[in-house]
């Protein structure tokens, strides 16, 4: 059953995500721009020592926004970058946000 909640454009949501991270003192940037209106979002959080975590935005069965992790644990940044490269071939609308934060925060909703 689709959700009736209004959907903000992806470009606006990504911009707000960047501001939230930057206000908290983290470095955040857009590594890949997707469709400004309806692209999916991936958030890569650099943890240091070439280790990172990845969060992918998706919707649950009720159509509500949620975040999932395609990897069970922290993994190498190289593995995540390879996964994102393949995902972008499947979904050219994909946005990728990269965050570097000493505390490892992803600033997800």
N, C-alpha and C positions, 0 to 999 in steps of 0.2 A: 504494500500500500504506500503510495508516494506521500511525502510530507507536504503539508500546506504552508510551511513556514517560508517567508520570503527569502530569496537567494540574492546575496550581494555579488557583484561582479568579482571575479577572481583577482583582478588587478587591485581592487580596493582592499580585499582581504589580505593579500600579500603585503601591500603597503602598510597596513595596520600591524601586521605581524612583525615587519622590520622595525617599525617605530617602537613597538613594545619591547623588543630585544635591545634596541639601542638605548632606550631610556633606562633600562636596567643595567647598562654598562657593558653589554656584549657587542661583539662585532657581528653584523648580519648583512648579507648581500644577496642579490638575485643572481644565481649562477646560470639560470636558463629561464627565458621568458616563453610562456605558452600563450594560449588563447586568452585575451584580456577579459572575455566575458564568462567563460565556463570551463577553463582548463583545470585539471587536477593539480594538487600541490604536493610536493615532496619536500621534507625538511631534513637536511643532513646536519647533524650536530657533531662538530669536531671535538674530540675529547683529549687530544694531545697524543704524541708518540705514534702517529699514523693510525690511531684508533678513532672510530666514529660510530654513531648510531643513526638509523634512518627511520623516519616516520612518513607514512603515506596517508594522505587524506582520502577517505572513501565514505560511502553511505551504508548504513545498516539496512536491514530488511524493511524498516519503517520509513526509510528515506532520510533519517537524521544523520547529520555529519558526525564522523568519528575518525580517530587516528588509529592506524595499525602499524606494526613493525614487521617488515618482511623477513628480518633476521632475528633470531631468538636472543642473541647476546650482542654486546659490542663486537664489532668486527673491523677488519682493515678498511681503511679509507679507499684503497684500490678496489676491493671487492664491491663496495658500495658504488663507486664511480662506474664500474663495469655494469652493474645492475641498472643504474640510472640511464646509462647510454643505451642499453637494450630496451628499457622501458620507453625511452623517448622515440625509439624507432616504431614501437607499437602505438604509442600515444603522442603524436606531435604537438598536442595542446598542453603537455605537461610543463608545469613550473617547478623549478628547483631553487629552494632557499637554503643557503648555507649559513650556519651560525657557529661562531667560536666563542665559547663562554667557559670561564674557569670552573664554574660549578656544573657544567654539562647540561644546563637548562635548554629546553627546546621551545619554550614560550608558546605551547599549544593551548588552545581554548579549554 
